[in-house]
Amino acid sequence: MTTKPFWYRVFAPRPAARVRLYTLPYAGGNALTFRPWADHLPPWIELRAVHLPGRFGRHRQDPFTDCDEAVEALAAELETETGPFVLFGHSMGAMLGYRLARLLHRRDRPPPALLAVASWPVSGVPRASMPDPADPDDRFADVLRAMGGTLPEVLDDPEMRALTLPVLRADFRLCRSYVYRPEPPLSVPTVVYGGTGDRIAPPESLAGWKDHTERFLGFERFDGDHFFLRHHVPVLTASIAAHAGTVLDDACRDVSSP
């Protein structure tokens, strides 16, 4: 594993890879959330798992609490990216990935070859479906437990809670700072994923994505709740790889056409 200070981790270096896949985690997630993906992606894709501030290894840095601030920071890190890349985000990460693609477009910067989003409506998740960062610890932990994304042993252990809850509070402040802005469709090919039993971002709430891209590649449903991606790594990574291969091949044909 290699680490680039401050923003991503590479678990299986592939310097000759055709494309780089940047993954953005859900609230409370980190680079290790995507560690299993490295074992399932084809050799021509290098996984770069974004590691946001406030997590281990970056615990001395304040976590983001504002969507625009986070996206600006990510865009600055991507300035050195010279080859094709794919963005995948789950929940909070989908929000960040979408806004990052928008920002790159506005600044005439190279966009992602593919945007893959999961478990986040383009209009945002209603606040009533999220924990309130201002709640006392016990109430905040109870809501997290009901959502199912945080290990019970973390929420039940006082020392682990003391380490984990501040980052989660910051992440949900970040989520609540998201403001949907109607804009023309992106030119970036976009694929959407969701869990059939997701009560936070139900499948029907994800239908709006098709109106926000000029090239909608489809909505793929998986059995499971909001955190379905944990249980479908081989199929999900295969789908992303297939879509990435298609859009890259299409781009090559467009360049070579007379």
N, C-alpha and C positions, 0 to 999 in steps of 0.2 A: 504493500500500500504506500502511496506517496501522498503528501499533503502540500497544497499550496497555501501559504499562510493566509488566514483570515476569510477564505470564502468557499473553497471546495475540497473534496477528497476524491482521490482516484484509487480504487481498491484493486484494479487490474490494469496497469499501464499498457496502453496500446498505441505507441507513437505513430504507427503506420495506419491508424484507423481512418476510415473514410469520413466519419462524422462523429461529433461529440454530443452526448446526451446529458444535458444539465437537468437535474431533478430538484424540485423545490418541495419541501415537506409540509405536512399539515401542522396545525398549531401544536406545539410541544414536541414536534418531531425534530430530527437532526440528520446528519449525513448517514449515520448508521441505519436509519430507517430503510435505506435503499441498498445496504450492503448485499443482500441476497441477489439483487438484480445482476450484479457483475458476473455471476455464475451462469446466467441464462441468456445474456446478450450475445449476438454473433461477433466474431473477431473484428469486423469492420466498424463496430460501434464502441467508443470509449465512454464509460460512465463517469460523469463528474458530478458527484453528489454535493449540492450546495449546503454549506455548513453556516448557518446564520449566527450572529453574535448572541452571547448569553449562554450558549451551550458549552459543554466540556471542551477544553482547548481554546475557547473564546469566552470563558466565564468572567474574565475581567472586563469585558466590553459590554456596554449596556445593550440590551435587546431592542430591536426596533419596536416602536409603538405607533408608527404612522406609515400608512401604505405608500404615500408619495416619497417619503424619505427612504424607505426600503428599496423602492424601485429605482430611485436615483443612484443609490449605492451599487445596486446590482448592474445597472447600465454602465457605471464607471468601471466596474471590474471586467465587463465584457469588451471594453475598448481594445484589449489586446487579442481578442479572438479574430483569427484571420481565415478560418475555414468554415465550412457549413456546420451548423449546430441545430439541435432539437431542444425544445423546452418541454418538460413534463412537470405539471404541478398537481398536487392533490389537495383539495379543500383550500386552506389558506394559500398553499403553494400554487394552486390554479389561479387564484386571484392575482398573485404576484406575477405569475408567468404571463397572464393576459395583459396586465398593465405594463409589463416590461416590453412586450411585443408592440404595444401601442406607442410607448415612448420612443423606441428605436425607430419606428415608422415616422413619427413626427420629426425626428432629428435626422432623417435621411441616412440612417445607419443600417448596415446589413441586418435584415430581419432573420428570425429563425426559419430554417427550411420547413419546419413542421412545429405546430403548437398542439400539444396533447394536454387536455385538461380533464380532471376527474372530481366529481362530488362538490361542485361549486356552481350555482346558477350565475349566469353572466350579470344578472341584476343584483346579486349578492344574497347571502343567507340572512333571513330575518333575525333581528336581534333577539327576539323571543326564543329562538332556537339555540342561542349561544349562552354560555355562562357569563354572568356579569362580573367583570374584573373588580368591581367595587365591593362585592360580597365578602363577608367574613370567611375565614379559611374553611370552616366546616361546611358552610352552605356551598361555597365554590367547589369544594372537593366532592360534595354529594352530586352536584350537577355533572361534573366530569365523570363520576362513576356511572351515572345514568347514560351518558353518551357512549361509554364503552371504549374510549380511545386510550385511556391511561391505565396501566397495570394496577389492580387493587392493592398489591403489596406496596406500591409507591405511595398511594393515597392513605394507606393505613399506618405507615411508619412515620413518626414525627420528624425524624432527621431527613428522610427522603422528601417529605412534603416541603420542608424548609428550603430544600435545594430546587425543587421542581416547580412549585406554585408561582414564584416570581416570574419565571419565564413564560408560563402559561398565561398568567395575567397580562403580561406584555403582549403576547401573541393575540389574545382576544381583544385587546385595545387596538392592535393593528387591524384585525378583521373588522372591528366596528368603525374604523376610520375610512373604510372603503366607501366611495361614493360613485354610484353608477352614472356614467355620462354617455348619453346617446351619441354615437359617432358613425361615420360611414363604415361599411364592412371592411375588415382587414383583407389584404391580399394574401395573407399567410394561410396555407392549407391547415385545417383544424379538425381534429378528431376528439370526440367526447366519450368519457367513460363514466358509468354510474352503477351503484348497487341497487338491486331490485327491491331490497328491504330498507333502503336508506330513509330514515325519518327526518334527517336534518336537511338533506338535499334530495328530495324524492325524484324519481326519474322524470316525472312530468315537468318539474321545475328546470330541467336541463335543456328542454326543447328550444329555448330562445337562442342557444348558441348558433344555430344554423343561419340566423339572420345577421350574424356579426362577422362573417367571413365570406369572401367571394368563392371559396373552394371548401365546402363542407364535406368532410370525408365520412361522416356518419357518427351515430351514437351506439356504442356497444355496451350492453348490460351484462352484469355479472351477478351471480347469486351472492347475497350478503348485505351487510349494512353499510354505514358510512365508511367503514374501514375495510371494505371488501378486498382492497389491493393486497392486504397481508396474506390472503389465502389463494391468490390467483397469479402469483409471480410468473410462472412459465408462460401462461397464456397471454397475460398482459404485456410482458416484454416482447413476446413474439409478434403481437399485434402492432406495437409501436415500431418494431424493427421493419415489419412489412410495409407500413405506411411510409416510414422514412426512406426505405429503398425505392418505393414507387415515386415519391416526389423528387428524389435525387436523380433517378433515371429520366424522369420527365424534364427536369432542368437541363440535363446533359443533351437530350434530344433537341430542346429549344435552342441551345447554344450552337449545336452543330448543323441545324437546319439552314439552308441557303436563304 
